[in-house]
Amino acid sequence: MTRRSESYATAQDMATKYRLSNHTVRRKVQTGEWPCDRIGRLYRFSPAQQDEIAQIIAGTKRGGYDKDRIAAALRKLSA
């Protein structure tokens, strides 16, 4: 029997865990604030992604994309 934290979580599971609405969880995924795996129209969160989201919520890790790193990579490509 596997523990709950070792399995993939749904958007509903994440909403319940962090007391958010499903809409808020989906928005955080769509804007890139939270990492997830997408299967068709469904969002699934691996145990590693759940740990990363917990760090983002706790404030020990910054969520989303590093815009400076992406901008630097794009400048490098265009040069």
N, C-alpha and C positions, 0 to 999 in steps of 0.2 A: 504494500500500500504506500503510495507516494504522498508526501506532505503537500499541502496547498501551495506553499511558497516555491516548490520545485516544479510546478506546472505552469503552463501558460495561463494568463489571466485575460478576461474579456474587458471591454470598455465598461460594462456594467460593474464588474468586480472592482475595477480601479475607482469608479465613481463612488461606490459604496465605501471602499477603504478610506478614501480621502474626503468623504462627505461633499462630493461635487455632483453636479448634474451630468448626465450622459453627454449633453451638448457641450459642456465645458471641457470634458475629456476629449471629445472629438475635435474641438477647436484647438486645444493644445497640441494634438497630434498633427493636425493640418497645418498649423503655423510653424511646426518644427520644434516646438518647445519640449515635447516629450518624444522619446524614441519608441517605435513600435514596428511590428511586422504587419503587413496588410495582406489579407487573403480575400480577394474580391472586394466586397464592401465591408468586410469585417476587420476589426482591429484586434490584434493579439499582442500581449506583452510577455516576453520571455522572462525568466527569473533574473537574468542579468539586467534587462531593461527595467524591471521592477525595482531592483536595487538602485539603478541610476536615477530613476524618478524619485525614489525615497531621498536620495542625496540632494536632488534639485529642490524638493519640498523643504528639506531641513536647512537649505541655504548653504550647504558645503560644496555644492557644485553648481556651475552656471549652466542653465539649459539652453537649448537652441543652437544655432549655427554661429561659429566665430566669424563674424562679418569681415573683420580685418584680415584674417587668414585667407578667406575666400577671395577678397579683393586683391590681395597680394598675389595669389595664384593666378588670377585672371590677368593681372598686369604682366606677369612673367610669361604667360602663354601668348599674349598679344605682342610682346617685344621680339 
